[in-house]
Amino acid sequence: MILFYIAFFILCIYRIQISKTSFFDDVLSKDRCNAIKGLFILFVFVRHLLQYIEKSGYIGSPFWDKPLLLIDQKLGQLIVVMFLFYSGYGVMESILKKKDSYILSMPKNRILPTFMNFAVAVSVFAIADLILGKVLTIPTYLQALIGWISIGNSNWYIFVIILCYIITFISFVIFRERNLSLHLRGLFILFLSLCSIFILSHYQKPHWYNTILAFSFGIFFSIHKQKLDFLIRNHYKKILLALFILFIALKAIHSDFLYLKYNLTACIFALLIVALSYKIKIENEPLKWLGMNLFPLYIYQRLPMMILYSINNGEFVKSHAYIYMVLCLLFTIAIAFLFRFWQYTPKKAASKSSR
């Protein structure tokens, strides 16, 4: 299975640019962010694949398979950090450009489309479960619709990202009439995020809340972008070294009250990726496409994994693990291509209501 990571490496170095003397200016452009998101969605894909492969009883090779398991273990929840960071950054950038018009449109243009597209995905998984002989109760289906439980689909990330959108919307609407600085509004978003971590820690597993602050950090990075950009460019080597040392030190600490240490590690990791982007540029169309289609790739990738696993109750996976991985990848990409035909967008909703 390490061949998958070798393929990732080849994909990354394809059209990669490394600047030794200067800095790239478009560090957080949409294309650059999509390329990095595309890379990390592949890590997520492998993470989910491994869950089914291990469940099948497949015995991996010490040379070909164990390194993949080790890399996946060391990365942990860091594979989703950039999704949250870029989302927070993108939302704040839109607020800075469009101001109140964007804030007031968030329920319609951000929250509702995310929920509606997720609801469709949950319904597809529910139908697949019924076909595979799994009986779902109405309470189970309703809880799955809001992302609180899973019926085979990925759910926690959607629940958390919608929660972050709601927190941001509330924070800006509450203080809309008051002349508060963006910094103070960002602090309120941070406060509500910390409250969410505390509440979720009583009901869900750590991966639900141990990277939430990456979204808030994206908000803060956007607010203080000019200052941070100046510091990084003028003290690049010192900042990069300090970030690496801090990241390693945080990873070495075992105690983690409410996973705040892990949240801080996630923020440092996000800043590391951004700092490295000043010198390393991935100009890669396949990765950009993956990043642009993050939602269907993330939400629907478990569907072919689940269906193919049902063949002989996992025996197909156990006997043909590599074929299983390739088929899952191809089917997931095909679903992402088809997603645009049933994707819910505000424009589609408006055109239907005008007919």
Stockholm file with secondary structure:
# STOCKHOLM 1.0

chainA/1-355         MILFYIAFFILCIYRIQISKTSFFDDVLSKDRCNAIKGLFILFVFVRHLLQYIEKSGYIGSPFWDKPLLLIDQKLGQLIVVMFLFYSGYGVMESILKKKDSYILSMPKNRILPTFMNFAVAVSVFAIADLILGKVLTIPTYLQALIGWISIGNSNWYIFVIILCYIITFISFVIFRERNLSLHLRGLFILFLSLCSIFILSHYQKPHWYNTILAFSFGIFFSIHKQKLDFLIRNHYKKILLALFILFIALKAIHSDFLYLKYNLTACIFALLIVALSYKIKIENEPLKWLGMNLFPLYIYQRLPMMILYSINNGEFVKSHAYIYMVLCLLFTIAIAFLFRFWQYTPKKAASKSSR
#=GR chainA/1-355 SS CHHHHHHHHHHHHTTEEECSSSCCSCTTCHHHHHHHHHHHHHHHHHHHHHHHHHHTTCCCCTTTTHHHHHHHHHHGGGGGHHHHHHHHHHHHHHHHHHTHHHHHHHIIIIIHHHHHHHHHHHHHHHHHHHHTTCCCCHHHHHHHHTTSSCSSSCCHHHHHHHHHHHHHHHHHHHTTTSCCCHHHHHHHHHHHHHHHHHHHTTTSCGGGTTTTHHHHHHHHHHHTHHHHHHHHHHSHHHHHHHHHHHHHHHHHCCCCGGGHHHHHHHHHHHHHHHHHHTTEEECCHHHHHHHHTHHHHHHHTHHHHHHHHTGGGGHHHHHCHHHHHHHHHHHHHHHHHHGGGTCCCHHHHHHHHTC
#=GC SS_cons         CHHHHHHHHHHHHTTEEECSSSCCSCTTCHHHHHHHHHHHHHHHHHHHHHHHHHHTTCCCCTTTTHHHHHHHHHHGGGGGHHHHHHHHHHHHHHHHHHTHHHHHHHIIIIIHHHHHHHHHHHHHHHHHHHHTTCCCCHHHHHHHHTTSSCSSSCCHHHHHHHHHHHHHHHHHHHTTTSCCCHHHHHHHHHHHHHHHHHHHTTTSCGGGTTTTHHHHHHHHHHHTHHHHHHHHHHSHHHHHHHHHHHHHHHHHCCCCGGGHHHHHHHHHHHHHHHHHHTTEEECCHHHHHHHHTHHHHHHHTHHHHHHHHTGGGGHHHHHCHHHHHHHHHHHHHHHHHHGGGTCCCHHHHHHHHTC
//
